[in-house]
C-alpha cells in the first residue's frame, strides 16, 4: 500500500489553486466530488511564493489549500517546490545557475535550471524541505511527500567541475587508476593533476551529444551527474524523513529518461512514481513496457502513475486529443501493469504560460459539462466501486528483461559500429514478442534475483559489470534460460574492451566467439535461415542493423546467415550449460522471428499466457492474498470477441458473471475476479 491513508486506487493529480482567485477553489471542490477526485499534488512549483527572500517564509496560503482539501475529502501529495528556484536566488546567488553543454552560463528562466552542485541551492532546498515537514507533519491531509519534480538536466559549471574531480578521486583513488580506466595514453590525454580534468562537453571531448572522443570520461560524467542530482534529492528526503518518518516520499520519474540511473534512484524512494505521456501514435506495447520498468525498479512493488493527460498534451509536435474511451483505457493499462494511483497533470487548466493548452480535468470553460470531465467522472466512480480490491496486488512474472542505464549510456556513446543502434529499440523488440502473447514480463536490473525467473533476456548487453557474468553462469547452471544478442559482452564498466574475443566474459556461458561485426546500411538486410528440424519456426526470417560473424565453441547452431560473405555461418546459437541453456542472437531479427522465438522459450519453460486473444487485446493478472484479478483491455476500435473458458468469473466494472465466448466493447476494459483457490 502506497500510504495507509489511501484505501483505494487514489485518483487525482496536479493542482495549483494558488494561481486562481479563492472562489475558484470552492468551485473546484464541488467538481472534484463529482469526478471522484481524492488526491491532489500541490505546491510543485511554489518556491517563490513560499520564500520571497533568504530569511522569510510564508505558508499561510498553503495552509488554506491543505485545510480546504481535507475538508473536502482530498488527500495531499505535498511537493517540496524545489523544481524551480526563485528569481531572487538567481539574481543574488548566481552559483545556482547552470552552464549548458555548449558552455553557456544561463540566466533565470524555465525550470530545472539549478546547478545540482550549487552550495546555495543545496542549502535552501534542504532548509525548505525541513520547514515544510515541520509545518505539515501533523496535517491530516498529508499522504505522500513529492520531492522536486521530474529531476533532469546536466550542468558543466566550475562548481560541477570541482565536484566531478572529488567524485573521481572517491571512485578511483589515484590518477594512475583513472588514467588506466580512461585509457588516457590514447591521444596524449594522460592526467598528472586532478585539476587538469574538465567536464566533457562541446568545449572539450564532445562533437555532439553522443559523440565523444573519450567514452570513459563521458560515461563517468553521466554517472556523476545522476549521483549529484540524487544527492540533492537525498538532502530533502532526509529532512522529510527525520520529521515525518512514516510518510512515504517519492519523486516523479519520466518516460524513457536516459540521464538518470533510475535503478539506483529507486533504492532511495519509498514508492516509485512516474509521468506517462505517450502520443496518439506511440505503440501501446511501449507504454506497457515503461509501466513494467517502473514496477520493476522496486522489486515488483506497485507504483504511482503521478501524471498523464486527461486528453491533450501541449509540448509534442502534434497534440491530438485522446479519443473517447482512450483516457479510461490507458488509465486502466497503468493499473493493469502495477499502478496503485491514477493521476493527471493537471486538474484545472492554467490560464497562461507554456502549459495553458495542456489538457485538464477541468477545462478553460470551467464547468463539468465537457466530454473530458464526464469521462474523468466515470472513471472516478469506477475506482470508488473497485475500492481496495486491487490495491497492493502484484504481478507474477516468470520472464524478465534486463534494463541497465549505464549500459545504455556506454552503448550510445560508442563510436561505432552504427549510428542506428538504439538500446531502447532493441529492448522494446524483445518485450513486444511477449506482450503480444499476453505473457507477463518484469523489467529488472542486473542486481535483481535472476532465480525468480525461468527466462532472463539481456538485449545488447554491451557492458558487463563486475560479477554479472558469474551471476549469469550460476543462474543458467541451475536451470535458467538466458538470451542475449549481438554487440554484447564487449566492454567492462570503464568502457574498455574485454580482450580475448567477443563476447568477453560471456564467451564461456554462450559457447561462441565473435570475430567481426558487420554494420548494415539502412537499405540492407540479411536472412536468418533455420537449420533442419526447428519445430515452430518458419524456414527463414530477415535481420538488419548488425551482424556478428561468430564461431561456435560448443554451442549448437539453430540458424545461419543467408547472405553476404559470411553466408552459412551461425546467427542463432544455443549452448547447454549445467542444467540450463544460453542463447545468442547475432543480428537484429524481424518481428516474426522474435514472436516464434518467444513462443519456443515460454513453451520450454511451461509458461502460459494470461489470455489467448486476438490482436489488440491486452491481458494481465494481479494477485493479492491468493486472489487473482485478470484485467482485459481492448485497444481495438471495434468490439472484439475473446474466449474466457468455461469457468465463470465476476466482472467487477459491469457487475455481471461471465464465461465462454464474450465480446469486449471497443476501447473497453474488463476486470475479472477469479474464483478463490
Number of C-alpha atoms within 10 A of each C-alpha: 17 25 15 10 15 19 15 21 27 30 27 30 28 25 25 20 21 17 11 12 9 12 9 13 19 15 12 19 18 12 19 25 16 17 23 22 29 24 29 27 25 23 25 21 20 20 20 18 17 20 19 15 14 10 6 8 15 12 14 10 12 18 14 12 21 22 15 16 23 17 13 16 15 25 26 27 27 24 25 28 24 29 22 20 26 21 16 15 21 20 13 11 14 18 20 26 25 28 22 17 20 14 15 11 14 15 15 19 13 9 14 20 23 26 26 29 25 21 14 17 22 20 12 16 22 21 15 21 24 22 17 20 23 15 12 17 17 10 14 15 25 22 23 24 25 24 27 24 21 15 20 19 19 23 24 23 24 16 18 24 19 16 18 24 18 13 18 18 15 10 12 14 12 12 16 12 13 21 17 14 17 21 20 16 11 10 9 8 13 17 15 11 8 16 10 9 16 19 22 22 22 16 12 13 17 18 12 11 13 18 18 21 18 21 26 23 22 24 23 24 22 22 18 20 24 23 18 21 20 19 16 23 24 17 18 24 25 16 20 27 16 13 18 18 12 14 19 21 28 25 24 20 24 21 16 12 13 16 18 25 20 22 21 15 20 20 12 18 19 18 24 28 27 22 20 22 16 17 18 15 8 10 11 18 18 21 21 20 20 20 28 25 25 32 26 27 25 21 15 21 20 28 28 26 28 28 24 25 25 26 23 22 24 15 11 11 8 12 16 14 17 19 12 13 17 19 21 20 19 23 21 23 24 22 24 27 30 29 31 27 27 26 27 27 23 25 25 24 21 22 12 9 7 11 15 16 18 20 27 27 31 24 21 14 9 15 13 19 11 14 12 24 21 15 20 26 21 15 23 24 17 15 23 17 13 15 13 17 19 23 24 21 24 21 23 16 18 21 24 24 25 22 24 20 20 21 22 21 23 24 26 20 20 20 15 12 14 15 13 15 19 13 20 15 13 16 20 17 20 20 26 23 21 21 23 19 22 20 26 23 26 27 27 27 23 18 12 15 12 23 17 15 19 23 28 27 23 22 26 27 25 29 27 23 18 11 11 15 18 12 16 21 21 18 26 24 18 15 17 25 26 28 20 23 23 26 25 23 24 23 24 19 18 20 26 16 17 16 11 10 16 24 29 22 24 23 19 17 25 27 22 24 20 18 12 12 17 14 19 17 13 9 7 10 19 21 21 29 23 22 15 9 9 11 10 10 18 13 14 16 20 18 21 18 22 23 23 24 21 22 17 18 13 16 23 17 19 20 25 21 26 20 14 10 9 16 16 14 18 28 31 23 24 23 22 19 23 15 12 18 23 26 23 24 22 28 27 26 23 15 16 15 19 19 19 15 17 20 20 15 17 18 11 12 16 11 17 15 17 17 21 17 19 15 12 16 23 26 27 24 26 22 18 14 9 10 15 21 25 20 23 24 24 25 23 16 11 14 15 20 15 19 14 17 13 10 10 15 19 18 20 17 14 12 10 10 12 16 15 12 12 14 14 19 17 17 23 22 25 19 24 24 20 17 12 8 6
